[in-house]
Amino acid sequence: MGEVACLLSHHNVWSEIVNKRHNLTMILEDDAEFILEFEDFDFDNFEEDLKLVLNEFDQMGGELLYLGRKQMKDDLACEECSHLVRPGLSHWTVGYMLTLEGAKKLLNTDILQQVIPVDEYIPLMYNQQPMFKQWDDCLLRKHSSEILLNAFAARFALVKPRYDWLDLKYESDTSESLYVIDEPMQDDEPVPEDYELLVYENN
């Protein structure tokens, strides 16, 4: 139930972005904290560095920008990137930037009828989610720019969850929440191979 509520919360924000036509929105979960120090990032020039990240994101036509994430797979090559990376499979939605066009794409599927965790859905929407059936190749050849998110991640994380997920005292609102169905899938049970989102024809 926690995963469902989390997805609905993000979905409501995406709807608000579209309804109010916000061009660029920063979305932070309630446990998000800005990272105030790490070796490779000069926080004395934080404002200028953030501008460089956002300027490159804009120049690349980005639609979603991870500010913090749990990297699950290697990032993709991006020779033209200086301050950004092309994310591979990434978990967490603790903090990200989303454009109006990105929000429209996230809303333009039947995700509310085929609910999966939001941090599984977003990688699926930039085609880096190996757990679920890949998009139809023919469909992507014709409509990839209309369907898939142009996603990036900041080269250095700017946001993190307040609590370390490895902390045994930490109780997650999502991963340890009650199941909606009577017989939950086991941890080692494969995800159904026929899972496939419906993309609506009209935004």
N, C-alpha and C positions, 0 to 999 in steps of 0.2 A: 504493500500500500504506500509505503514511503516513496518508492520509485515512481509510482503513478502520480502522487502529489507533486513530486519534483518536476516531472515532465509537464504537468498541467501549469505549474507556476511559470516555467520558462515559456510555454506556449502562450500564456496570457500576456507575457511581456512582448513576445513577437507580435501578437495581435495589436497591442497598444502602439507599437512602433509603426505598424502599417496604418492603423486608424488615424494616428496623429501625424503621419508622414515625417517621422524623424529621420534625417539623413544618416546619422551615425550615433549609436547609443552604446554606452558602457554598461554591461550587465554584471553585477557582483552578487554572489550568494551571501547569505547572512553570516557565514563564518569566514569570509574573505578578509585577508590582511595583506597590505602592501609590504613587499620585501624591502627592508630598510638597509640591508647591507649584504654584499657578497663580493667576492674577489674581483670578478671580471667586469663589474659595472660601476661606473663613476657616478655616485649619487650626488656629488656636488653639482653636477650638470644634468640632474635628472630631468628637469623640464625640457632642456634642449634635446636630450637623448630621446625623450618620449615624442617630441616633435619629429625627429628624424624617422622614428619607427612609423608614426602615423602618416608622414609624408610619403614614405616608400610604399606603405599599404595603399594609399590613395593612387599613387602613380601606377601600381601594379593592378589596379582595378579590383582590389580585395573586397570581399563581402563578409568574411568572418576572420577575426584575429584573436587567437588565444593569448591572453595575458598571463595565464598560469595553467598548467596541465600536468598530468601524469603520462609521460611518454611510454607507450607500450611497444611500439615498433620503430625502426629507424626512420628518420625523416627522409624526404625525397630530395633529389638534387635540384638546386635552384641557382644557376650560375649568375643570374642578374640580381640576386638578393645580397644585400649588405647587412641590414639590421633585422631581417626576417628569415624564417625558414619555411619550407613547405612541409606541413606536418604529416607524418604517417599516422597510424592508429594512435589516438590519444584519448585518455580518460580524464574525467573531472570537467565540470563547467563552473568552476569557482570564480572565474573572471574572464570575460571576453568582450570584444567589440563587435557590433553587428550593424551592417548597413541596412537601409530600407529594402534594397533588392535582395539582400541575404535573408531578411525576415520573410519576404514574400515567398522565397523558395522553400524555407522551412515550413511554412504554412500550407504549401501547395501539394501536400500528400495526405493520405488517409491515416496518418500516424495515430490519431485518436481512436481509430477503429482497430489498429494493430499495434498496441502499445509495447514499446521497448524502452529501456532506460535512456534518458536524454543524452548521456555521454556515450551511448552506443549509436544513437540516431544521428548525431552530428557527424561523426566520421563516415557513416553510411552516406551522408549527403555530400561528402567530398570524395566518395569512392575509395575509402581506405578502411573498410570494415569487413575483415575476412570471415567473421562468424556467420554472416548472413549471405544469402544468395546474391551474387553480384548483379549489377544492372545489366539488362539486355544490351549486348554490344551494338546491335543495329539501332536501338533507340538512342544510345549515347552518341553514335556517329552523327545522327541527325539533330539531336537536341541537347547535347551535353551542356552547352552554355546556358540553356534555359532551365536545366534541372539541377546540375551539380553546383555546389558552393565553390567559389574561388577562395580557398581557405589558406591562412598563414598563421604562424605563431611568432611571437617575439623571440629573437635569438636568445635572450636572457629573460627568465621569468620575472614578471613584475608583481605577481599576486600569488598567494599560496593559501591553503586552508589554515585556519587558526590551530587546529590540532593535527598532529602527525597521525596518519591513518594506521601506522604500525603500533601506536601506543595502545597497550592492552587495556588501559582504563577508558579509552575513548569509545563511546557508543554511537555508531552511525545512525542517522535518521533514516537512511535508505537501505543499506545492505543488510541490516539486522531487523528490518520492519516486518510486519505480518504479511503473509501471502494473501492475495485476493482469491486464488483458486484453492480448492480443498487439498489437492495433491501437488505440492510444488515440485519443480524439476530438481533433481539432485545436482550437486556441483559438477559431477563428471558426465552428466547426461548431455548428449549433443543437442545443439539448437536445431529446430526443424529446418530442413534444407529448402522447403518450399516457401519460406518467408519472403515476401516480395511486396514492397509498398506500391500503392496505386498513385500515380502522378496525375493530378487534374489537368485538363486541357487549358483551362482559363485561369489566370491568376486572379 
